[in-house]
Amino acid sequence: MSSPQNSHRSGRSGHDSDDDGYVPRTPRRTPMACTFCRGRKLKCDGRPTCANCNKRNIPCNYVPVSAQN
């Protein structure tokens, strides 16, 4: 006797197994943002000349942030 509530396990319809190997895709983080993107808190793509700097025709500079203890 199965109830209608058990027809959809874990809220996903169309999947019969609990462990189907699904791994959610997370975007890869850029290790360091350029100074412009960091100052404006924008999403930097990490390219030698990022899209934000390229769109504004400004120099794109990457300066490492010192680790503070």
DOMAR-875297 format. One record per residue: x, y, z of N, C-alpha, C in turn; residue in three letters. Coordinates in pm, whole numbers, plus 50000, padded with zeros to 5 digits. Layout:
XYZXYZXYZAla;...
# end
This chain:
500834988250000500005000050000500875012450000Met;501005018649887501755031049882500795042749872Ser;501115053049944500245064849942500675074049829Ser;499805082849783500165092149675501305101549714Pro;501505103649842502565112549887503945106849858Gln;504095093849850505395087449828505715085749681Asn;504855090449590505095088149449506265096649397Ser;506575107749459507705116249418508705116849532His;509755108949521510775108849625511605121549619Arg;511875127249731512715138949752512335150749662Ser;511085151249619510595162749545511015163449400Gly;511745153549349512175153749209511325144049130Arg;510615148849034509795140048953510625133948840Ser;510345121648806511025115148696512305107948734Gly;512705108248860513905101148906513485090049001His;513945077948974513565066649057514535064149171Asp;515805067849154516775064949258517125077549335Ser;517495075849461517885087249543519265092349505Asp;520165083549462521525087449425521725084649277Asp;521405094549194521515092549050522775098748992Asp;523715102849077524985108249028524915122748987Gly;523825129749017523695143748979524585152449067Tyr;525405160549002526255170049073525895183849021Val;525445192849108525085206149060526295213549006Pro;526105220648895527205228048834527335241548903Arg;528505244048955528765257049015529755264348927Thr;529555277248905530485284648821531875285148884Pro;532885284248800534245284548849534585298848891Arg;535125300449011535465313649062536795318349005Arg;536855331248977538105337348935538965338949060Thr;540225334749056541035335549177541265349849225Pro;541235359549133541495373249174540785382649077Met;540145392949131539495402949048540465414349021Ala;540275421248908541125432648877540775444148970Cys;541605454348972541415465449066540105472849040Thr;539715474648914538455481448883537265473548935Phe;537225460548903536105452248947536065451149099Cys;537205450249161537265449449307536745462349370Arg;537135473649312536695486449367535215488849349Gly;534655484349238533225486149210532385474149255Arg;533045463649306532395451149348531595445149232Lys;532285443949118531695437949000532225423748981Leu;531535415948901531975402448868533065403348762Lys;534265399248797535405399548706535575385748644Cys;535825385248512535975372248447537405367048450Asp;538355375048498539725370348519540575369848394Gly;540105374648283540905374748160541955385648168Arg;542985385148083544025395548087543445409748077Pro;542445411547994541645423847995540205419248013Thr;539665421348133538335416048163537265423548084Cys;536095417848079534995423548000534595437348051Ala;534615439348181534215452248237535205463148196Asn;536505460448206537525470148165537515472048013Cys;537315461447940537275462047794536115470847747Asn;534955469347811533785477047774534005492047800Lys;534785495247905535025509247941536325514847882Arg;537065506247810538355510147750539315515947854Asn;539425508847968540375512948071541395501848090Ile;542585505048142543575494448166543095484748274Pro;543365472148252542945461648345544175456948421Cys;544225459748550545375456348634544975446748744Asn;545815436848764545595427148871546685428948976Tyr;546265432049098547205433949208546815424049317Val;547765415549358547435405749462547095412449594Pro;546125406749664545715411849794546565405049900Val;547115412949991547935406950096547025400250198Ser;547445388450244546665380950343546855387450479Ala;545735389950545545795395950678545475385450781Gln;546265384850884546085374850990545305380351104Asn;
# end
